[in-house]
Amino acid sequence: MNLKKYSFSFAGFSLRLNLMHKVALAEFENREINLIQEIGNGKEATAIKYYSELSKRLKLLSKEQLEVFAKAELASRKQIAFLAMCKRYGFIRDFVIEVLREKVLLFDYNLTEGDYNSFFRKKSELFPEMEKFTESSIKKIKQVTFKILEQAGIIDNAKQKVIQPQILDPMVEKAIVNDDKKWLMIFMVSDLDIENLVTG
């Protein structure tokens, strides 16, 4: 486990799939993008903030993953965007691998508030800075975490929170395996299946 401090900047941003795809497409096609109009909705400060955050996520994708993200259908774009989120945010990654994946491997698809709260408390013991968060910050982090999972298609919605089995397009799967097969864990793939995918 990576014991570097968690970044929680996602709490003010969520997945932003469409904006992320705009930036990725421009980068893939090697063309300039009108940040203020296309990203910031006419506001320079918003454009700078959004572009900075989106760029940090996209830079963590391999060239192959970026190409898939730029060209793929919506379902695959969501999965690559979620991969970028998990690469960028250890909190999201660890929550998915340690909680959602473990539940799915036990055929339990119902994610509860209690599951999240238990995870958050456990991490607060490892990362003391989390204990300094205000109640409103804690609430916001939880709310946006569930929203991201919903936007990425990992759960059905933020209210019911039923974990959705992930079917990876072969292109997505290949792009992940060629980078690091362990990232398949964020899509609830079992250790055995991960090994079989690589060696089979």
GUTI-448361 format. One record per residue: x, y, z of N, C-alpha, C in turn; residue number from 1. Coordinates in nm, 2 decimals, decimal comma. Example, Ala and Ser with C-alpha at 12.3 -4.5 7.8 and 13.67 -1.06 7.14 Angstrom:
2
(pt (1,32; -0,57; 0,78); (1,23; -0,45; 0,78); (1,32; -0,33; 0,78); 1)
(pt (1,28; -0,22; 0,71); (1,37; -0,11; 0,71); (1,29; 0,00; 0,79); 2)
***
This chain:
200
(pt (0,08; -0,12; 0,00); (0,00; 0,00; 0,00); (0,09; 0,12; 0,00); 1)
(pt (0,04; 0,22; -0,08); (0,12; 0,35; -0,09); (0,08; 0,44; 0,03); 2)
(pt (0,18; 0,47; 0,12); (0,15; 0,55; 0,23); (0,17; 0,70; 0,22); 3)
(pt (0,19; 0,74; 0,09); (0,20; 0,88; 0,06); (0,06; 0,95; 0,10); 4)
(pt (0,06; 1,07; 0,13); (-0,07; 1,14; 0,16); (-0,16; 1,13; 0,05); 5)
(pt (-0,29; 1,11; 0,08); (-0,40; 1,11; -0,02); (-0,42; 1,25; -0,07); 6)
(pt (-0,46; 1,26; -0,20); (-0,51; 1,39; -0,25); (-0,66; 1,38; -0,26); 7)
(pt (-0,72; 1,48; -0,21); (-0,87; 1,48; -0,21); (-0,93; 1,59; -0,31); 8)
(pt (-0,84; 1,64; -0,40); (-0,89; 1,74; -0,49); (-1,01; 1,70; -0,58); 9)
(pt (-1,03; 1,57; -0,59); (-1,15; 1,52; -0,66); (-1,28; 1,57; -0,60); 10)
(pt (-1,27; 1,61; -0,48); (-1,40; 1,64; -0,40); (-1,46; 1,77; -0,46); 11)
(pt (-1,39; 1,85; -0,53); (-1,45; 1,97; -0,60); (-1,46; 1,95; -0,75); 12)
(pt (-1,45; 1,83; -0,80); (-1,44; 1,81; -0,94); (-1,52; 1,70; -1,00); 13)
(pt (-1,53; 1,59; -0,94); (-1,59; 1,46; -0,99); (-1,52; 1,41; -1,11); 14)
(pt (-1,59; 1,33; -1,19); (-1,52; 1,26; -1,30); (-1,50; 1,35; -1,42); 15)
(pt (-1,60; 1,43; -1,46); (-1,59; 1,53; -1,57); (-1,55; 1,46; -1,70); 16)
(pt (-1,62; 1,35; -1,73); (-1,59; 1,27; -1,85); (-1,58; 1,34; -1,98); 17)
(pt (-1,68; 1,43; -2,01); (-1,68; 1,50; -2,13); (-1,57; 1,60; -2,15); 18)
(pt (-1,54; 1,67; -2,04); (-1,43; 1,77; -2,05); (-1,30; 1,69; -2,06); 19)
(pt (-1,28; 1,58; -1,99); (-1,16; 1,51; -2,00); (-1,14; 1,45; -2,14); 20)
(pt (-1,25; 1,41; -2,20); (-1,24; 1,36; -2,34); (-1,20; 1,47; -2,44); 21)
(pt (-1,26; 1,59; -2,42); (-1,22; 1,70; -2,50); (-1,07; 1,73; -2,50); 22)
(pt (-1,02; 1,73; -2,38); (-0,87; 1,76; -2,36); (-0,79; 1,65; -2,42); 23)
(pt (-0,83; 1,52; -2,40); (-0,76; 1,41; -2,45); (-0,76; 1,40; -2,60); 24)
(pt (-0,88; 1,43; -2,66); (-0,89; 1,43; -2,81); (-0,80; 1,54; -2,87); 25)
(pt (-0,80; 1,65; -2,81); (-0,71; 1,76; -2,86); (-0,56; 1,72; -2,85); 26)
(pt (-0,53; 1,66; -2,74); (-0,39; 1,61; -2,72); (-0,36; 1,50; -2,82); 27)
(pt (-0,45; 1,41; -2,84); (-0,42; 1,30; -2,93); (-0,41; 1,35; -3,08); 28)
(pt (-0,49; 1,45; -3,11); (-0,49; 1,50; -3,25); (-0,39; 1,61; -3,27); 29)
(pt (-0,31; 1,64; -3,16); (-0,21; 1,74; -3,16); (-0,26; 1,88; -3,21); 30)
(pt (-0,37; 1,92; -3,15); (-0,42; 2,05; -3,18); (-0,45; 2,13; -3,06); 31)
(pt (-0,46; 2,26; -3,08); (-0,48; 2,35; -2,96); (-0,63; 2,35; -2,93); 32)
(pt (-0,66; 2,38; -2,80); (-0,80; 2,39; -2,76); (-0,82; 2,52; -2,70); 33)
(pt (-0,94; 2,58; -2,72); (-0,98; 2,71; -2,66); (-1,02; 2,68; -2,52); 34)
(pt (-0,93; 2,69; -2,43); (-0,96; 2,65; -2,29); (-1,07; 2,73; -2,23); 35)
(pt (-1,07; 2,86; -2,25); (-1,17; 2,94; -2,18); (-1,31; 2,91; -2,23); 36)
(pt (-1,33; 2,89; -2,36); (-1,46; 2,86; -2,41); (-1,50; 2,71; -2,40); 37)
(pt (-1,40; 2,62; -2,43); (-1,44; 2,48; -2,43); (-1,43; 2,41; -2,29); 38)
(pt (-1,34; 2,46; -2,21); (-1,33; 2,40; -2,08); (-1,38; 2,49; -1,96); 39)
(pt (-1,36; 2,62; -1,97); (-1,40; 2,71; -1,86); (-1,54; 2,77; -1,88); 40)
(pt (-1,61; 2,74; -1,99); (-1,74; 2,79; -2,01); (-1,74; 2,95; -2,01); 41)
(pt (-1,63; 3,00; -2,07); (-1,62; 3,15; -2,07); (-1,54; 3,21; -1,96); 42)
(pt (-1,51; 3,13; -1,86); (-1,44; 3,19; -1,74); (-1,29; 3,14; -1,74); 43)
(pt (-1,20; 3,23; -1,74); (-1,06; 3,20; -1,74); (-1,01; 3,12; -1,62); 44)
(pt (-1,05; 3,17; -1,50); (-1,01; 3,10; -1,37); (-1,06; 2,96; -1,37); 45)
(pt (-1,18; 2,93; -1,41); (-1,24; 2,80; -1,42); (-1,16; 2,71; -1,52); 46)
(pt (-1,13; 2,77; -1,63); (-1,06; 2,70; -1,74); (-0,92; 2,65; -1,69); 47)
(pt (-0,85; 2,74; -1,62); (-0,71; 2,71; -1,57); (-0,72; 2,60; -1,46); 48)
(pt (-0,82; 2,61; -1,37); (-0,83; 2,51; -1,27); (-0,87; 2,38; -1,32); 49)
(pt (-0,97; 2,37; -1,41); (-1,01; 2,25; -1,47); (-0,91; 2,18; -1,56); 50)
(pt (-0,84; 2,26; -1,64); (-0,74; 2,21; -1,73); (-0,62; 2,15; -1,65); 51)
(pt (-0,59; 2,22; -1,54); (-0,48; 2,17; -1,46); (-0,51; 2,03; -1,40); 52)
(pt (-0,63; 2,02; -1,35); (-0,68; 1,89; -1,29); (-0,69; 1,78; -1,39); 53)
(pt (-0,75; 1,81; -1,51); (-0,77; 1,71; -1,61); (-0,63; 1,67; -1,67); 54)
(pt (-0,54; 1,76; -1,68); (-0,40; 1,73; -1,73); (-0,33; 1,63; -1,64); 55)
(pt (-0,34; 1,65; -1,51); (-0,28; 1,57; -1,41); (-0,33; 1,42; -1,43); 56)
(pt (-0,46; 1,41; -1,45); (-0,51; 1,27; -1,47); (-0,47; 1,21; -1,60); 57)
(pt (-0,47; 1,29; -1,71); (-0,44; 1,23; -1,84); (-0,29; 1,19; -1,85); 58)
(pt (-0,21; 1,27; -1,78); (-0,06; 1,24; -1,79); (-0,03; 1,10; -1,73); 59)
(pt (-0,12; 1,05; -1,65); (-0,09; 0,92; -1,58); (-0,13; 0,80; -1,67); 60)
(pt (-0,20; 0,83; -1,78); (-0,24; 0,73; -1,87); (-0,12; 0,70; -1,97); 61)
(pt (-0,11; 0,57; -2,01); (-0,01; 0,54; -2,11); (-0,05; 0,59; -2,25); 62)
(pt (0,03; 0,59; -2,34); (0,00; 0,64; -2,48); (-0,12; 0,55; -2,54); 63)
(pt (-0,11; 0,42; -2,51); (-0,21; 0,33; -2,56); (-0,35; 0,36; -2,49); 64)
(pt (-0,34; 0,38; -2,36); (-0,47; 0,41; -2,29); (-0,53; 0,55; -2,34); 65)
(pt (-0,44; 0,64; -2,36); (-0,49; 0,78; -2,41); (-0,55; 0,76; -2,55); 66)
(pt (-0,49; 0,68; -2,63); (-0,55; 0,66; -2,76); (-0,69; 0,59; -2,76); 67)
(pt (-0,70; 0,49; -2,67); (-0,83; 0,42; -2,65); (-0,93; 0,52; -2,60); 68)
(pt (-0,89; 0,60; -2,50); (-0,98; 0,70; -2,44); (-1,03; 0,80; -2,55); 69)
(pt (-0,94; 0,84; -2,64); (-0,97; 0,94; -2,74); (-1,07; 0,88; -2,84); 70)
(pt (-1,05; 0,75; -2,88); (-1,12; 0,69; -2,99); (-1,24; 0,61; -2,95); 71)
(pt (-1,25; 0,56; -2,83); (-1,34; 0,45; -2,79); (-1,48; 0,50; -2,77); 72)
(pt (-1,57; 0,40; -2,76); (-1,71; 0,43; -2,73); (-1,73; 0,47; -2,58); 73)
(pt (-1,85; 0,52; -2,55); (-1,87; 0,58; -2,42); (-1,83; 0,48; -2,30); 74)
(pt (-1,88; 0,36; -2,31); (-1,85; 0,26; -2,20); (-1,70; 0,25; -2,17); 75)
(pt (-1,62; 0,24; -2,28); (-1,48; 0,22; -2,27); (-1,41; 0,35; -2,22); 76)
(pt (-1,47; 0,47; -2,26); (-1,42; 0,59; -2,22); (-1,44; 0,61; -2,07); 77)
(pt (-1,55; 0,57; -2,02); (-1,58; 0,57; -1,87); (-1,47; 0,49; -1,80); 78)
(pt (-1,44; 0,37; -1,85); (-1,34; 0,29; -1,78); (-1,20; 0,34; -1,78); 79)
(pt (-1,16; 0,40; -1,89); (-1,03; 0,46; -1,90); (-1,02; 0,59; -1,81); 80)
(pt (-1,13; 0,66; -1,81); (-1,14; 0,78; -1,72); (-1,13; 0,74; -1,58); 81)
(pt (-1,20; 0,63; -1,54); (-1,19; 0,58; -1,41); (-1,05; 0,53; -1,37); 82)
(pt (-0,99; 0,47; -1,47); (-0,85; 0,42; -1,45); (-0,76; 0,54; -1,41); 83)
(pt (-0,78; 0,65; -1,49); (-0,70; 0,78; -1,46); (-0,73; 0,83; -1,32); 84)
(pt (-0,86; 0,82; -1,28); (-0,90; 0,87; -1,15); (-0,82; 0,79; -1,04); 85)
(pt (-0,82; 0,66; -1,06); (-0,76; 0,57; -0,96); (-0,61; 0,58; -0,96); 86)
(pt (-0,55; 0,61; -1,07); (-0,41; 0,64; -1,07); (-0,37; 0,77; -1,00); 87)
(pt (-0,46; 0,87; -1,02); (-0,44; 1,00; -0,96); (-0,47; 1,01; -0,81); 88)
(pt (-0,58; 0,93; -0,77); (-0,63; 0,94; -0,63); (-0,62; 0,81; -0,56); 89)
(pt (-0,52; 0,80; -0,47); (-0,51; 0,67; -0,40); (-0,63; 0,64; -0,31); 90)
(pt (-0,70; 0,74; -0,27); (-0,82; 0,72; -0,18); (-0,93; 0,64; -0,26); 91)
(pt (-0,95; 0,69; -0,38); (-1,05; 0,62; -0,47); (-1,00; 0,48; -0,50); 92)
(pt (-0,88; 0,47; -0,54); (-0,82; 0,34; -0,58); (-0,83; 0,24; -0,46); 93)
(pt (-0,79; 0,28; -0,34); (-0,79; 0,19; -0,23); (-0,93; 0,15; -0,19); 94)
(pt (-1,02; 0,25; -0,20); (-1,16; 0,22; -0,16); (-1,22; 0,11; -0,26); 95)
(pt (-1,19; 0,12; -0,38); (-1,24; 0,03; -0,48); (-1,18; -0,11; -0,46); 96)
(pt (-1,05; -0,11; -0,45); (-0,98; -0,24; -0,44); (-1,01; -0,31; -0,30); 97)
(pt (-1,00; -0,23; -0,19); (-1,01; -0,29; -0,06); (-1,16; -0,32; -0,02); 98)
(pt (-1,25; -0,24; -0,07); (-1,39; -0,26; -0,03); (-1,48; -0,32; -0,14); 99)
(pt (-1,49; -0,25; -0,25); (-1,58; -0,29; -0,36); (-1,54; -0,43; -0,42); 100)
(pt (-1,41; -0,44; -0,45); (-1,36; -0,56; -0,51); (-1,38; -0,68; -0,42); 101)
(pt (-1,34; -0,66; -0,29); (-1,36; -0,77; -0,19); (-1,50; -0,81; -0,18); 102)
(pt (-1,60; -0,72; -0,18); (-1,74; -0,75; -0,18); (-1,78; -0,83; -0,30); 103)
(pt (-1,74; -0,79; -0,42); (-1,78; -0,86; -0,54); (-1,72; -1,00; -0,54); 104)
(pt (-1,60; -1,02; -0,50); (-1,54; -1,15; -0,50); (-1,61; -1,24; -0,40); 105)
(pt (-1,69; -1,19; -0,31); (-1,78; -1,26; -0,22); (-1,92; -1,26; -0,27); 106)
(pt (-1,94; -1,22; -0,39); (-2,08; -1,21; -0,45); (-2,17; -1,12; -0,37); 107)
(pt (-2,12; -1,02; -0,31); (-2,20; -0,92; -0,24); (-2,19; -0,79; -0,32); 108)
(pt (-2,30; -0,75; -0,38); (-2,29; -0,63; -0,47); (-2,36; -0,51; -0,41); 109)
(pt (-2,39; -0,51; -0,28); (-2,45; -0,40; -0,22); (-2,35; -0,32; -0,14); 110)
(pt (-2,32; -0,20; -0,19); (-2,23; -0,11; -0,12); (-2,31; -0,03; -0,02); 111)
(pt (-2,26; -0,02; 0,10); (-2,34; 0,05; 0,20); (-2,26; 0,18; 0,26); 112)
(pt (-2,34; 0,27; 0,32); (-2,27; 0,38; 0,39); (-2,17; 0,33; 0,49); 113)
(pt (-2,21; 0,22; 0,56); (-2,13; 0,16; 0,66); (-2,00; 0,11; 0,61); 114)
(pt (-2,00; 0,05; 0,49); (-1,88; 0,01; 0,42); (-1,78; 0,13; 0,40); 115)
(pt (-1,84; 0,24; 0,36); (-1,76; 0,36; 0,33); (-1,70; 0,41; 0,46); 116)
(pt (-1,79; 0,43; 0,56); (-1,75; 0,49; 0,69); (-1,64; 0,41; 0,76); 117)
(pt (-1,65; 0,28; 0,75); (-1,55; 0,19; 0,81); (-1,42; 0,21; 0,74); 118)
(pt (-1,42; 0,22; 0,61); (-1,30; 0,24; 0,53); (-1,24; 0,38; 0,57); 119)
(pt (-1,32; 0,48; 0,57); (-1,27; 0,62; 0,60); (-1,21; 0,62; 0,74); 120)
(pt (-1,27; 0,56; 0,84); (-1,22; 0,55; 0,98); (-1,08; 0,48; 0,98); 121)
(pt (-1,07; 0,37; 0,91); (-0,95; 0,29; 0,90); (-0,84; 0,38; 0,84); 122)
(pt (-0,87; 0,45; 0,73); (-0,76; 0,53; 0,67); (-0,73; 0,65; 0,75); 123)
(pt (-0,82; 0,70; 0,83); (-0,79; 0,82; 0,92); (-0,69; 0,78; 1,02); 124)
(pt (-0,68; 0,65; 1,06); (-0,58; 0,61; 1,16); (-0,44; 0,61; 1,09); 125)
(pt (-0,44; 0,58; 0,96); (-0,31; 0,57; 0,89); (-0,26; 0,71; 0,84); 126)
(pt (-0,36; 0,80; 0,82); (-0,33; 0,93; 0,77); (-0,39; 1,03; 0,86); 127)
(pt (-0,32; 1,07; 0,97); (-0,38; 1,16; 1,07); (-0,43; 1,29; 1,02); 128)
(pt (-0,38; 1,34; 0,90); (-0,43; 1,46; 0,85); (-0,58; 1,46; 0,82); 129)
(pt (-0,63; 1,33; 0,79); (-0,77; 1,31; 0,76); (-0,86; 1,34; 0,88); 130)
(pt (-0,80; 1,33; 1,00); (-0,88; 1,35; 1,12); (-0,91; 1,50; 1,15); 131)
(pt (-0,84; 1,58; 1,07); (-0,85; 1,73; 1,09); (-0,96; 1,78; 0,99); 132)
(pt (-1,02; 1,70; 0,91); (-1,12; 1,75; 0,82); (-1,24; 1,79; 0,89); 133)
(pt (-1,31; 1,89; 0,84); (-1,44; 1,94; 0,90); (-1,55; 1,84; 0,86); 134)
(pt (-1,66; 1,84; 0,93); (-1,77; 1,76; 0,90); (-1,82; 1,78; 0,76); 135)
(pt (-1,82; 1,90; 0,72); (-1,87; 1,94; 0,58); (-1,77; 1,88; 0,47); 136)
(pt (-1,64; 1,88; 0,50); (-1,54; 1,82; 0,41); (-1,56; 1,67; 0,40); 137)
(pt (-1,58; 1,61; 0,51); (-1,60; 1,46; 0,52); (-1,72; 1,42; 0,44); 138)
(pt (-1,83; 1,50; 0,46); (-1,95; 1,47; 0,39); (-1,93; 1,49; 0,24); 139)
(pt (-1,86; 1,60; 0,20); (-1,84; 1,63; 0,06); (-1,76; 1,52; -0,01); 140)
(pt (-1,65; 1,47; 0,06); (-1,57; 1,36; 0,00); (-1,65; 1,24; -0,02); 141)
(pt (-1,73; 1,20; 0,08); (-1,82; 1,08; 0,06); (-1,91; 1,10; -0,06); 142)
(pt (-1,98; 1,22; -0,06); (-2,07; 1,24; -0,17); (-2,01; 1,23; -0,30); 143)
(pt (-1,90; 1,30; -0,32); (-1,83; 1,30; -0,45); (-1,77; 1,16; -0,49); 144)
(pt (-1,72; 1,09; -0,39); (-1,67; 0,95; -0,41); (-1,78; 0,86; -0,47); 145)
(pt (-1,90; 0,87; -0,41); (-2,01; 0,79; -0,46); (-2,05; 0,84; -0,60); 146)
(pt (-2,05; 0,97; -0,62); (-2,09; 1,03; -0,75); (-1,99; 0,98; -0,86); 147)
(pt (-1,86; 0,98; -0,83); (-1,76; 0,94; -0,93); (-1,79; 0,79; -0,96); 148)
(pt (-1,82; 0,71; -0,86); (-1,84; 0,57; -0,89); (-1,97; 0,55; -0,98); 149)
(pt (-2,07; 0,64; -0,96); (-2,19; 0,63; -1,04); (-2,15; 0,68; -1,18); 150)
(pt (-2,08; 0,79; -1,19); (-2,05; 0,85; -1,33); (-1,96; 0,75; -1,41); 151)
(pt (-1,88; 0,67; -1,34); (-1,80; 0,57; -1,41); (-1,87; 0,44; -1,44); 152)
(pt (-1,99; 0,43; -1,39); (-2,06; 0,30; -1,41); (-2,02; 0,19; -1,32); 153)
(pt (-1,95; 0,22; -1,21); (-1,90; 0,12; -1,11); (-2,01; 0,08; -1,02); 154)
(pt (-2,10; 0,18; -0,99); (-2,23; 0,15; -0,91); (-2,34; 0,20; -1,00); 155)
(pt (-2,46; 0,15; -0,97); (-2,58; 0,19; -1,05); (-2,62; 0,34; -1,03); 156)
(pt (-2,62; 0,38; -0,90); (-2,64; 0,52; -0,87); (-2,60; 0,54; -0,73); 157)
(pt (-2,58; 0,67; -0,69); (-2,53; 0,71; -0,56); (-2,62; 0,68; -0,45); 158)
(pt (-2,75; 0,66; -0,48); (-2,85; 0,63; -0,38); (-2,85; 0,48; -0,34); 159)
(pt (-2,87; 0,40; -0,45); (-2,89; 0,25; -0,42); (-2,75; 0,19; -0,40); 160)
(pt (-2,65; 0,24; -0,48); (-2,51; 0,19; -0,46); (-2,50; 0,04; -0,48); 161)
(pt (-2,56; -0,01; -0,59); (-2,54; -0,15; -0,63); (-2,42; -0,16; -0,72); 162)
(pt (-2,32; -0,24; -0,68); (-2,19; -0,25; -0,76); (-2,23; -0,32; -0,90); 163)
(pt (-2,18; -0,26; -1,00); (-2,20; -0,32; -1,14); (-2,09; -0,40; -1,19); 164)
(pt (-2,11; -0,53; -1,23); (-2,00; -0,61; -1,29); (-1,94; -0,53; -1,41); 165)
(pt (-1,81; -0,53; -1,42); (-1,75; -0,46; -1,53); (-1,71; -0,56; -1,64); 166)
(pt (-1,75; -0,53; -1,76); (-1,71; -0,60; -1,88); (-1,62; -0,51; -1,96); 167)
(pt (-1,49; -0,55; -1,96); (-1,39; -0,47; -2,03); (-1,38; -0,50; -2,18); 168)
(pt (-1,39; -0,40; -2,26); (-1,36; -0,42; -2,40); (-1,22; -0,47; -2,42); 169)
(pt (-1,19; -0,56; -2,52); (-1,06; -0,61; -2,54); (-0,95; -0,51; -2,55); 170)
(pt (-0,99; -0,39; -2,62); (-0,89; -0,28; -2,63); (-0,85; -0,22; -2,50); 171)
(pt (-0,95; -0,20; -2,41); (-0,93; -0,15; -2,28); (-0,85; -0,24; -2,20); 172)
(pt (-0,88; -0,37; -2,20); (-0,81; -0,47; -2,13); (-0,67; -0,48; -2,17); 173)
(pt (-0,64; -0,48; -2,30); (-0,51; -0,49; -2,35); (-0,42; -0,36; -2,31); 174)
(pt (-0,49; -0,25; -2,32); (-0,42; -0,12; -2,28); (-0,38; -0,12; -2,13); 175)
(pt (-0,46; -0,18; -2,05); (-0,43; -0,19; -1,91); (-0,32; -0,30; -1,88); 176)
(pt (-0,33; -0,41; -1,94); (-0,23; -0,52; -1,92); (-0,10; -0,48; -1,97); 177)
(pt (-0,09; -0,41; -2,08); (0,04; -0,36; -2,14); (0,10; -0,26; -2,05); 178)
(pt (0,03; -0,19; -1,97); (0,08; -0,09; -1,87); (0,12; -0,16; -1,74); 179)
(pt (0,02; -0,21; -1,67); (0,04; -0,29; -1,55); (-0,09; -0,37; -1,52); 180)
(pt (-0,08; -0,50; -1,52); (-0,20; -0,58; -1,51); (-0,27; -0,56; -1,37); 181)
(pt (-0,20; -0,51; -1,27); (-0,26; -0,49; -1,14); (-0,38; -0,39; -1,14); 182)
(pt (-0,38; -0,30; -1,24); (-0,49; -0,21; -1,25); (-0,62; -0,27; -1,28); 183)
(pt (-0,62; -0,39; -1,33); (-0,74; -0,47; -1,35); (-0,82; -0,48; -1,22); 184)
(pt (-0,75; -0,47; -1,11); (-0,81; -0,49; -0,98); (-0,92; -0,39; -0,96); 185)
(pt (-0,91; -0,27; -1,01); (-1,01; -0,16; -0,99); (-1,14; -0,19; -1,06); 186)
(pt (-1,13; -0,29; -1,15); (-1,26; -0,34; -1,22); (-1,30; -0,47; -1,16); 187)
(pt (-1,26; -0,50; -1,04); (-1,30; -0,61; -0,96); (-1,26; -0,75; -1,02); 188)
(pt (-1,16; -0,75; -1,10); (-1,11; -0,87; -1,16); (-1,03; -0,95; -1,05); 189)
(pt (-1,05; -1,08; -1,04); (-0,99; -1,16; -0,94); (-0,84; -1,18; -0,97); 190)
(pt (-0,76; -1,22; -0,87); (-0,62; -1,24; -0,89); (-0,60; -1,35; -1,00); 191)
(pt (-0,68; -1,46; -0,99); (-0,67; -1,57; -1,08); (-0,69; -1,53; -1,22); 192)
(pt (-0,80; -1,45; -1,24); (-0,83; -1,41; -1,37); (-0,73; -1,31; -1,43); 193)
(pt (-0,67; -1,23; -1,34); (-0,56; -1,14; -1,39); (-0,44; -1,22; -1,44); 194)
(pt (-0,41; -1,32; -1,36); (-0,30; -1,41; -1,41); (-0,33; -1,48; -1,54); 195)
(pt (-0,45; -1,53; -1,55); (-0,49; -1,61; -1,67); (-0,49; -1,52; -1,79); 196)
(pt (-0,53; -1,39; -1,77); (-0,53; -1,30; -1,88); (-0,39; -1,27; -1,94); 197)
(pt (-0,30; -1,27; -1,85); (-0,16; -1,24; -1,89); (-0,09; -1,36; -1,94); 198)
(pt (-0,12; -1,48; -1,88); (-0,04; -1,60; -1,92); (-0,12; -1,68; -2,02); 199)
(pt (-0,25; -1,66; -2,03); (-0,34; -1,74; -2,12); (-0,32; -1,71; -2,27); 200)
***
